[in-house]
Amino acid sequence: MNVHAADRLWRAVTGDLIRQQRYQIITIAVAITAIYILIFYFLPGASQDKVVEFLIFNDPVTMGMLFTGSMFLFEKSENTLEALSVTPLRAGEYIGSKVITFSLLGLGASLCMAFAAWGLNFRFVPLVSGVILTASLFTMLGLVLVVGSRSFNEYVIRIGIWMIPVALPILNFFELTDSLWFYLIPTQPILSLLEASRAPIPAWEMIYGIVYLLIWNVGAFYWARYRLSKKVGFN
C-alpha cells in the first residue's frame, strides 16, 4: 500500500466513524452490548460458556451484516455512494474502511461481554482472532448482499435466505448434531475458535479455524470488490 492509498483509507475510516455515529450505529451497538451484559448478571445460567460464546458469535455477525447493510443503504439514500464513486477512493479501500471500523466495533463489544461474563479467565488469542475474522467476513458478505438491494426489507430477506445454510453449524455447537459436512460452512470455524477461548481444542481445529476463515475472507473481499465495481461504479 502506497502513501496515497493509506491516506485515502485513513480518510475513509474517519468518514465511516462519523457517519456511523450520525446514523446511531455505534449507539445501538453499545446498547445491545449493555443488554447482553445485564443478561449475564441477572439471568441465572446466562454466564454459562455456551450461552456467552453464542452471544459473542452473534454480535460481530449482526454488526457485520445488518449494520453494514444499513449503512450502505443510508449512504445510497444520501447520495454519498455516488459522490464517493467519483473520488480517487478505490473499491478495496471502501471495503477496507468498513472492515476496519466494524471489526473494531465488534471486537470492543465482544471483549466487554467476555470480561463481564468471565473476567480474565479466557484465552485472548482465539477469541480476538475469531471475532476479527468473523466481523470482517460478515461485513464483506453484507456488502455482497446489500449491493443491488432496493430497500432494507429486501436486504433482510436476502440475509434470511443466506443465513439458513450458514447457521447449520450452530446445531453442532449445541451438540444437537455432529456433522463433519458443517466444517465446510464458515460459521463452524468461528464457533470452534470461540470454544477455544474457554477450553482447549485440538491443534488441527485451531489451524483449520484460522486458515479456513482467512480463505473465506479473501474470497469475500474479491466478491465484494467485484459487486461494488459492477453495481456502484467504484474503481
C-alpha positions in Angstrom: 0.0 0.0 0.0 1.5 3.4 -1.1 1.2 6.6 0.8 -1.7 7.9 -1.3 -3.7 4.7 -0.7 -3.0 4.8 3.0 -4.2 8.4 3.1 -7.4 7.5 1.2 -8.1 4.6 3.6 -7.5 6.8 6.7 -9.9 9.4 5.3 -12.5 6.7 4.5 -12.2 5.2 8.1 -12.6 8.7 9.6 -15.6 9.4 7.4 -17.2 6.0 8.3 -16.8 6.6 12.0 -18.5 10.0 11.7 -21.4 8.5 9.6 -21.8 5.5 12.0 -22.3 7.9 14.9 -24.6 10.1 12.8 -26.7 7.0 11.8 -26.7 5.9 15.5 -25.0 2.6 14.6 -22.4 3.0 17.4 -25.1 3.9 19.9 -27.2 0.9 19.0 -24.1 -1.4 19.2 -23.3 -0.1 22.7 -26.9 -0.5 23.8 -27.0 -4.1 22.6 -23.8 -4.9 24.3 -25.1 -3.4 27.6 -28.2 -5.5 27.3 -26.1 -8.7 26.9 -24.0 -7.8 29.9 -27.1 -7.2 32.0 -28.4 -10.6 31.0 -25.1 -12.2 32.2 -25.5 -10.5 35.6 -29.2 -11.0 36.2 -30.3 -14.2 34.4 -29.3 -17.4 36.2 -27.2 -19.6 33.9 -26.6 -16.9 31.3 -22.9 -16.9 32.0 -22.5 -20.5 31.0 -19.8 -20.8 28.4 -22.1 -21.9 25.5 -24.5 -19.0 26.1 -21.8 -16.4 26.2 -19.9 -17.9 23.3 -23.1 -17.9 21.2 -23.9 -14.3 22.1 -20.3 -13.2 21.3 -20.6 -15.1 17.9 -23.9 -13.3 17.3 -22.5 -9.8 17.9 -19.9 -9.5 15.1 -22.3 -11.3 12.7 -25.0 -8.8 13.4 -22.7 -5.8 13.2 -21.1 -7.2 10.1 -24.3 -7.9 8.1 -27.1 -5.8 9.5 -25.1 -2.7 10.3 -23.0 -2.7 7.1 -26.1 -3.1 5.0 -27.9 -0.4 6.9 -25.0 2.0 6.5 -24.7 1.2 2.8 -28.4 2.0 2.3 -28.1 5.2 4.3 -25.1 6.2 2.1 -27.1 5.3 -1.0 -30.1 7.4 0.0 -28.0 10.4 0.8 -26.0 10.1 -2.5 -22.8 9.6 -0.5 -22.0 6.5 -2.6 -22.5 8.4 -5.8 -20.1 11.1 -4.5 -17.5 8.6 -3.3 -17.6 6.7 -6.6 -16.2 9.7 -8.5 -13.3 10.3 -6.0 -10.0 8.5 -6.1 -11.3 6.1 -3.5 -11.0 2.5 -4.7 -13.5 -0.3 -4.1 -10.9 -2.1 -2.0 -10.3 0.9 0.2 -14.1 1.4 0.7 -14.3 -2.3 1.8 -11.2 -1.9 4.0 -12.7 1.0 5.8 -15.9 -0.9 6.5 -13.9 -3.9 7.7 -11.7 -1.9 10.0 -14.5 0.1 11.6 -17.0 -2.7 12.1 -14.2 -5.2 13.2 -13.1 -2.7 15.9 -16.7 -2.2 17.0 -17.4 -5.9 17.1 -14.1 -6.6 18.9 -14.8 -3.9 21.6 -18.3 -5.3 22.2 -17.1 -8.9 22.3 -14.3 -8.1 24.8 -16.7 -6.2 27.0 -19.0 -9.3 27.1 -16.2 -11.7 27.7 -14.8 -9.6 30.6 -18.3 -9.2 32.1 -19.0 -13.0 31.9 -15.6 -14.5 32.6 -13.4 -11.8 34.0 -9.8 -12.5 32.8 -10.5 -16.3 32.7 -10.4 -16.8 28.9 -7.9 -17.3 26.1 -7.3 -13.9 24.4 -5.8 -15.1 21.1 -8.6 -17.4 19.8 -11.3 -15.0 21.0 -9.8 -12.0 19.3 -8.8 -13.8 16.1 -12.3 -15.4 15.9 -14.1 -12.1 16.4 -12.0 -10.1 14.0 -12.2 -12.7 11.3 -15.9 -13.1 11.8 -16.6 -9.4 11.8 -14.5 -8.8 8.6 -16.1 -11.8 6.8 -19.7 -10.8 7.5 -19.0 -7.2 6.8 -17.8 -8.1 3.3 -20.7 -10.6 2.8 -23.1 -7.9 4.0 -21.7 -5.7 1.2 -22.1 -8.5 -1.3 -25.8 -8.9 -0.3 -26.8 -5.3 0.0 -25.4 -4.1 -3.3 -28.4 -4.1 -5.6 -31.0 -4.2 -2.8 -33.6 -1.6 -3.3 -34.7 -1.4 0.3 -33.8 -2.6 3.8 -36.7 -5.1 3.7 -35.3 -6.7 0.6 -31.9 -6.8 2.2 -33.2 -8.5 5.3 -34.9 -11.1 3.1 -31.6 -11.8 1.3 -29.9 -12.2 4.7 -32.6 -14.6 5.8 -32.1 -16.8 2.8 -28.4 -16.7 3.1 -28.3 -17.5 6.8 -30.4 -20.7 6.6 -27.5 -22.9 5.5 -24.9 -20.7 7.2 -26.5 -21.2 10.6 -26.4 -25.0 10.4 -23.1 -25.4 12.4 -25.0 -24.0 15.4 -26.6 -27.4 15.7 -23.1 -28.9 16.1 -22.2 -26.2 18.6 -25.1 -27.1 20.9 -24.4 -30.8 20.4 -27.7 -31.4 18.6 -25.8 -32.9 15.6 -22.2 -34.0 14.9 -21.9 -33.5 11.2 -18.4 -33.2 9.5 -20.1 -31.6 6.5 -20.8 -28.5 8.6 -17.0 -27.9 8.6 -17.4 -26.7 5.1 -19.6 -23.8 6.3 -17.7 -20.7 7.5 -19.6 -20.4 10.8 -18.1 -23.7 12.0 -14.5 -22.4 12.3 -15.9 -19.3 14.0 -17.6 -21.3 16.7 -14.6 -23.5 17.1 -12.3 -20.5 17.8 -14.8 -19.2 20.3 -15.0 -22.5 22.1 -11.1 -22.4 22.2 -11.3 -19.2 24.2 -12.6 -21.2 27.2 -11.4 -24.8 26.7 -8.6 -26.5 24.8 -9.4 -27.8 21.3 -7.2 -30.0 19.1 -4.4 -28.1 17.3 -5.7 -29.1 13.9 -9.1 -27.5 14.7 -7.4 -24.3 15.7 -5.3 -24.2 12.5 -8.4 -25.1 10.4 -10.4 -22.3 12.1 -7.9 -19.5 11.3 -6.8 -20.7 7.9 -10.3 -21.5 6.6 -11.7 -18.2 7.8 -8.8 -16.4 6.1 -9.6 -18.2 2.8 -13.3 -17.1 3.1 -12.2 -13.5 3.9 -10.1 -13.4 0.8 -12.9 -14.8 -1.3 -15.4 -12.4 0.2 -13.1 -9.4 -0.4 -12.8 -10.1 -4.1 -16.5 -10.9 -4.4 -17.5 -7.6 -2.6 -15.0 -5.6 -4.8 -16.5 -7.1 -7.9 -20.0 -6.2 -6.8 -19.1 -2.7 -5.9 -17.3 -2.1 -9.1 -20.1 -3.6 -11.2 -23.1 -2.0 -9.4 -21.8 1.2 -7.8 -19.0 2.3 -10.1 -16.0 2.2 -7.8 -12.6 1.8 -9.5 
